[in-house]
Amino acid sequence: MSDRPDRETNPLTSDGPRLTAAIVFVRELARSESFYRDLLELKVEMTSAEAVLLSTAAGDHLILRALARAPRPFGAIGVQYLVWTARDGDDLERCERILKDRKSLVSTTIDHGIKVVEGRDPDDIPVIVIYPPGPSPDMTSLPSRVYAY
């Protein structure tokens, strides 16, 4: 008998581990909360003076932690991008409009059949929203973004 949950009956483990939350350090908490809440349609679950927990209806979490003087070295070891998936093509267009309205849109491209909308958050951190949600089964090379440095 194993201590592991049955993968057939537990939907959280049926496809293996999944990302539960991302934590992003930001300079101004209220400004970043507004940005991510509007762009990704997140709900505020919990707040403190230094952090806010945002979530989706599906249970994905984004934690913003205020660190006013933290450096942001691009190209350093560690996570470089978080990629969000829009619900559908219309939702992706909504995200693109929000980024344009905030003068945060960097580009809109198509890579391996996936439409990629890239913007920058208030601290110049890349924000990527895509649709459809993943590469086609016949993909033969990695997305060009992987080689951006």
Long-range contacts (C-beta under 8 A, 24 or more apart in sequence): 19-60, 20-59, 20-60, 20-61, 21-60, 21-61, 21-62, 21-63, 22-61, 22-62, 22-63, 22-79, 22-82, 23-62, 23-63, 23-64, 23-65, 24-62, 24-63, 24-64, 24-65, 24-82, 24-121, 24-125, 25-65, 25-66, 25-67, 25-70, 25-72, 26-64, 26-65, 26-66, 26-67, 26-121, 26-122, 26-123, 26-125, 27-66, 27-67, 27-68, 27-70, 27-122, 27-123, 28-66, 28-68, 28-122, 28-123, 29-64, 29-66, 31-122, 32-64, 32-121, 32-122, 32-123, 33-64, 35-102, 35-104, 35-121, 35-122, 36-62, 36-64, 36-121, 38-98, 39-95, 39-98, 39-99, 39-119, 39-127, 39-129, 40-84, 40-95, 40-129, 72-123, 72-124, 72-125, 74-149, 75-149, 80-126, 81-126, 81-128, 81-145, 82-127, 82-128, 83-128, 83-129, 83-130, 84-127, 84-128, 84-129, 84-130, 85-129, 85-130, 85-131, 85-132, 85-133, 85-134, 86-129, 86-130, 86-131, 87-131, 88-131, 89-115, 89-131, 91-131, 92-117, 92-129, 92-130, 92-131, 95-129, 96-129, 99-127, 111-143, 111-144, 111-145, 112-136, 112-139, 112-141, 112-143, 114-143, 116-143, 116-145
